[in-house]
Amino acid sequence: MTATAPAPPVAQGDAPKPALLELRAIDVFYGRIQALRSVSLDVADGEIVALIGSNGAGKTTTLHTISGLIHPSRGEIYLRGQRINTLGAERIARLGVGHSPEGRRLFQRMTVRENLEMGAYARRDREGMRDDYERVYTLFPRLRERHSQLAGSLSGGEQQMVAIGRALMSAPSVLLLDEPSLGLAPVLVDVIFEVIREINAKGTTILLIEQNARLALKNANRAYVLETGSISLSGPAEELLNSPAVQRAYLGV
């Protein structure tokens, strides 16, 4: 394990996958408070990469910076080789970054269908949008049943389904998931992570923040540990899962 990003594991004779998403030495400040310090990480096409750490470590700030909701004071972010950290959030979304935020942030007085439509606001490919509505309803059959129900009247698990579905409606090449299991019953957590694995298996790259570090590491290919705004460890998820330091700090061992 190292504090720098290792190349994703590949079969012998295969070329390493290029980074789909890459952060290079990102610094972020809130006023005079530095939230991120020289954060570098990469996510290869087709991976699930987990970002774990304690509350206040800077995980959500990292996702907000990728999405363009916050601009770094130093460093660069690349998506498929194109620098995006100087762009606005709408442009970054159009380029293929989908974001399901912590706390879901739904439009409470809009219906399920209308919330999904908001995820597709930047799209013009009507046929592709119809296909993606069907994709979301196939992933989350409960949303098809509740498509005309107000989002604010849904259960926590159903709201999380809408949040993920809304992000998928932007047809992202990389999906940022911030605490998808937060506040959910264990049975619903299992459902959400089954869908996350299916989304990834069908071609969507995922950068995942998850309060349940064990669950995150069991579902990821690689992972980074963020401590007080800096990457302290990185490596294959299974290696971090078995690391005594990670087990003591994040797994309750």
C-alpha positions in Angstrom: 0.0 0.0 0.0 1.2 3.5 -0.9 0.0 7.0 -0.7 0.1 7.2 -4.5 -2.4 5.7 -6.9 -1.4 2.3 -8.0 -2.2 1.0 -11.5 -5.4 -1.1 -11.6 -4.7 -4.8 -11.7 -4.6 -6.3 -15.2 -4.2 -9.8 -16.6 -0.7 -10.7 -17.8 -0.2 -9.5 -21.4 -3.0 -6.9 -21.1 -2.3 -3.1 -21.3 -3.3 -1.1 -18.2 -6.6 0.8 -18.7 -6.1 4.5 -19.0 -7.7 6.7 -16.3 -11.2 7.8 -17.1 -11.1 10.3 -14.2 -8.0 11.7 -12.8 -7.3 14.2 -10.0 -3.8 15.7 -9.7 -2.6 17.4 -6.5 -6.0 19.1 -5.7 -6.1 21.7 -3.0 -9.5 23.1 -1.8 -10.1 25.8 0.8 -13.2 27.0 2.6 -12.1 30.5 3.4 -8.9 30.0 5.3 -9.6 26.4 6.1 -7.9 23.9 3.8 -10.2 21.0 3.2 -8.2 19.0 0.6 -4.4 18.9 0.5 -2.7 17.7 -2.7 -5.3 15.0 -3.3 -4.4 12.7 -6.3 -6.5 9.7 -7.4 -7.6 8.0 -10.6 -10.5 5.9 -11.7 -10.0 3.6 -14.7 -12.8 2.9 -17.1 -15.1 0.2 -15.7 -13.9 0.3 -12.1 -15.6 0.8 -8.8 -13.2 2.8 -6.7 -14.1 3.5 -3.0 -13.0 6.6 -1.1 -13.2 5.9 2.6 -12.4 8.0 5.7 -13.9 9.5 8.9 -16.5 12.2 9.0 -14.9 15.5 8.0 -12.0 14.0 6.1 -13.0 15.7 2.9 -14.8 12.9 1.0 -17.8 14.9 0.0 -15.7 17.9 -0.8 -13.8 15.7 -3.2 -16.9 14.8 -5.1 -18.2 18.3 -5.1 -14.9 19.4 -6.6 -15.1 16.8 -9.4 -18.7 17.9 -10.2 -17.7 21.5 -10.4 -19.7 22.6 -7.4 -16.4 23.7 -5.9 -13.3 24.9 -7.8 -9.9 23.9 -6.5 -7.3 26.6 -5.7 -4.6 24.3 -7.0 -4.4 21.1 -9.1 -6.1 19.7 -12.1 -9.0 17.3 -12.9 -9.2 15.3 -16.1 -12.1 13.4 -17.6 -11.0 11.2 -20.6 -7.9 13.4 -20.8 -9.9 16.7 -21.0 -9.2 19.1 -18.2 -12.5 19.9 -16.4 -11.7 21.7 -13.2 -12.1 25.2 -14.8 -15.6 24.3 -16.1 -19.0 24.9 -14.6 -21.1 22.1 -13.0 -23.6 22.0 -15.9 -20.8 21.6 -18.5 -19.1 18.9 -16.4 -22.4 17.0 -16.2 -22.8 17.2 -20.0 -19.4 15.7 -20.4 -20.4 12.6 -18.5 -20.1 13.1 -14.7 -23.2 12.0 -12.8 -23.6 12.8 -9.1 -25.9 11.3 -6.5 -25.3 13.5 -3.5 -25.3 12.8 0.2 -28.7 13.3 1.6 -30.4 12.7 -1.8 -31.3 16.4 -2.4 -34.5 15.5 -4.3 -37.1 18.0 -5.4 -39.6 17.1 -2.7 -42.7 18.6 -4.2 -42.1 17.1 -7.6 -43.0 13.6 -8.7 -40.7 10.7 -9.1 -40.9 11.1 -12.9 -40.3 14.8 -12.7 -37.2 14.2 -10.5 -35.8 11.8 -13.1 -36.6 14.3 -15.9 -34.4 16.9 -14.0 -31.5 14.4 -14.3 -31.9 14.5 -18.1 -32.4 18.3 -18.4 -29.2 18.7 -20.5 -30.0 15.9 -23.0 -31.5 16.3 -26.4 -31.5 12.6 -27.5 -35.1 11.8 -26.9 -34.8 8.1 -27.9 -31.9 7.6 -25.6 -33.8 9.3 -22.8 -36.7 6.9 -23.2 -34.3 4.0 -23.1 -32.8 5.3 -19.9 -36.2 5.9 -18.2 -36.8 2.2 -18.9 -33.4 1.3 -17.6 -34.0 3.2 -14.3 -37.5 1.6 -13.9 -36.0 -1.9 -14.6 -33.2 -1.3 -12.0 -35.8 0.1 -9.5 -39.2 -1.5 -10.2 -40.7 0.3 -7.2 -40.1 3.6 -8.9 -42.3 2.5 -11.8 -45.1 1.9 -9.4 -44.6 5.3 -7.8 -43.7 7.4 -10.8 -46.5 9.9 -10.2 -46.0 10.1 -6.4 -44.4 13.1 -4.8 -40.7 12.5 -3.9 -41.1 13.9 -0.5 -43.7 11.3 0.4 -41.4 8.3 -0.4 -39.5 6.2 2.1 -35.8 6.8 2.6 -34.9 3.8 0.5 -37.2 4.9 -2.3 -35.8 8.4 -2.2 -32.3 6.9 -2.5 -33.4 5.0 -5.6 -34.7 8.2 -7.1 -31.4 10.0 -6.4 -29.4 7.3 -8.1 -31.9 7.1 -11.0 -31.8 10.8 -11.5 -28.0 10.7 -11.7 -28.2 7.9 -14.3 -30.6 9.9 -16.4 -27.7 12.1 -17.4 -26.1 9.1 -19.1 -22.9 9.4 -17.2 -19.6 7.8 -18.1 -18.6 8.1 -14.4 -21.1 8.0 -11.5 -20.3 9.7 -8.2 -22.2 8.1 -5.3 -22.1 9.9 -1.9 -23.2 7.7 1.0 -25.9 5.6 -0.8 -26.7 3.5 2.3 -27.0 6.4 4.7 -30.0 5.9 7.0 -31.3 2.8 5.2 -32.4 -0.5 6.8 -30.0 -3.4 6.1 -32.3 -5.1 3.7 -32.5 -1.9 1.6 -28.7 -1.5 1.8 -28.4 -4.9 0.2 -30.8 -3.9 -2.6 -29.0 -0.6 -3.3 -25.6 -2.3 -3.5 -26.9 -5.0 -5.7 -28.1 -2.3 -8.1 -24.7 -0.5 -7.9 -22.9 -3.7 -8.9 -25.4 -4.1 -11.8 -24.9 -0.5 -12.9 -21.1 -1.1 -13.0 -21.4 -4.4 -14.7 -23.3 -2.7 -17.6 -20.5 -0.3 -18.2 -20.8 2.7 -15.8 -17.6 3.6 -13.9 -18.2 4.4 -10.2 -16.5 6.5 -7.6 -18.1 5.6 -4.2 -18.2 7.2 -0.8 -19.8 4.9 1.8 -20.0 5.2 5.6 -19.8 1.4 5.8 -16.2 1.0 4.9 -16.3 -2.8 5.0 -19.2 -2.8 2.5 -17.5 -0.3 0.3 -14.2 -2.3 0.2 -16.1 -5.5 -0.5 -17.7 -4.0 -3.6 -14.8 -2.0 -5.0 -11.9 -2.8 -7.2 -9.6 -0.3 -5.6 -9.8 2.2 -2.7 -8.3 5.3 -1.2 -8.2 6.3 2.4 -8.7 10.1 3.0 -7.5 11.5 6.4 -7.9 15.2 7.2 -7.9 16.2 3.6 -5.0 14.0 2.4 -4.7 10.6 0.8 -3.0 8.4 3.4 -3.3 4.9 1.8 -4.4 3.4 -1.5 -4.4 0.0 -3.1 -6.6 -2.9 -4.1 -9.8 -2.9 -2.1 -9.1 -6.5 -0.8 -5.7 -5.5 0.4 -7.1 -2.5 2.3 -9.9 -4.6 3.7 -7.2 -6.9 5.3 -4.9 -4.0 6.4 -4.6 -3.9 10.2 -4.4 -0.1 10.1 -7.7 0.2 8.2 -9.3 -2.5 10.3 -8.5 -0.6 13.5 -9.5 2.8 12.2 -12.6 2.1 10.0 -13.7 -1.5 10.5 -14.0 -1.8 14.2 -11.5 -4.6 14.5 
